[in-house]
Amino acid sequence: MVGGIVVARYGENAKDVIERVKIKMKDVEKGLPEGVKFKIAYDRSDLILASISTLKDALWQEILIVSFIVIVFLFSIRSGLVAIFSIILSVLIGFILMYLFGITSNIMSLGGIALAIGDVVDPGIVMAENAYRSLTDYALKKKPE
């Protein structure tokens, strides 16, 4: 038995490194004697894919919740769309800035983004309600409180 550890260089994408190592292991395994195989003890790729899935789920759940709350309580689809676009744009801008500054996403940053989506939801709802109330007050020709 022989043990080995794969260590990725700083700044490398862990998912890409894992995929390249798996491909290389298949190539090397062809040249091994009969009965000798690789046995993977720990593979982070499942954890990485689960983190990405969690982020996607959190994003869609928050979008549905925000749109439901704003549309039900304000009876305004446009206000719901404003809140939804603020959530989507904030996440998109976060990933764009990470790309521009050369910062790779890891499990911790994906978890942080999932938590930050919740922080974007509250102001989105409050801003949509405030804008809707201000526009309604203006339309009724009365002063806002």
N, C-alpha and C positions, 0 to 999 in steps of 0.2 A: 504494500500500500504506500502510496505517495500522496502527500497533500500539497495543495497549491492555493494561492490567493491572487485574485486579479485586483490590481489597484489602478484606478483611473487617474490620469494627470489632472492637475488643478484646472478648472474651467471647462473640462470635457463634459459632454452630455452623457450622463450615466446610462440612459436607455440605449443610445447608439453604441457605447462601449460594450454593453452586455450583448447586444445583437452581433457585433463584430466578433466577440470572443466565442459566442455559440457557433458561428460560421467556421471560425478557425478550429474549434474543437472537433467539428464534424470532419474537416479535412485531415486533421492529425489522427483521428480515430481510425481512419481508413488504413493507416500505416502501422497500427499497433498489432501485436500478435493476437491470435485468436483467443477469445475469452477475456481479454483485457479491455475494460471500458472506463469511461469517465462517469463518475457519480457526483452530481452537483449537490452540495450540502445546503447552500443558501443562494437564492436567486432573487435579487431585488426587483426584477422586471415586473413581477406580479404586483408588488407594492406600488411601484411607479404608475402602472396602469390603473390601479385602484384609486390612487390619488387624483389622477386626471379625471377619472369617472366621477369621483366625489365632487370635484370642482365643477364639472358640467352639470351634475345634478343640483348642486347648490345654486348655480346660476339660473337654471330653468325654474326651480322651485321658488326662488325669490322673485323672478319675473312674474310668475303666475300669481303669487300672493299679492304683490304690489298692484298688479293690474286689477285683480279682484277687489281689493280694498278701495282703491281709488275709484273704480267704476261703480261699485255698489254704493259707496258713501257720498260721492260727488255727482254721480250720474253723468260723468263726462269721460268719454273715450279718449278725447284729445289730452286731457290731463293725465290719464293713465299711460298714454304713449310717451309723454314727456318724461315721466318717472322711469319707464322701461328703458328709454334711450339713454337716460343718465346712467343707469346701471351698466348697460352694455358698453357705452363709451368709456366709462371709468376703467372697466376691466381691459378693454382694448388698448386704451392709452397706457395702462400699466405694462402690458406685454410689449407694446411698441417701444416704450422707454427702456425696458429690460433688454430688448434686442439692440437698440441704438448704443447703449452703454456696454454691451457685451456681457451682460449678466445672464447666466444660465438659470433656468428654473430647476429647483430641486423639491423634494418632498416638503420641506419646511416653507419654502416660498409659495408653493401651491396651497398649502394649508392656510398661510397668511392671507392669500388672495381670497380663499373661500370665506374666511372670517371678515375680511374687508368688504365683501359684497353685502353682508349684513349691516355694516356701518354706512354704506351708501344708500341702503333702502330707507332708513328713517328720514334723512334729509330730503330724499326724493319725494316721499309722501308729504312731508311738511311743506316743501316748496310748491308742490302741485296744488295742495289745498290752499295755501296762501295766495298763489297767483289766481286761482279760480275765484276765491272770495273777493280779491281786489278787482278782478274784471267784472264780477257780478255787481259789486258795489258801484263801480263806475257806470255800468250799463243802467243801473236803477237811479243814477244821478244823485246818489247820497254819498256823504263823506265816509271814507273807511275809518274804523275805530282805531 
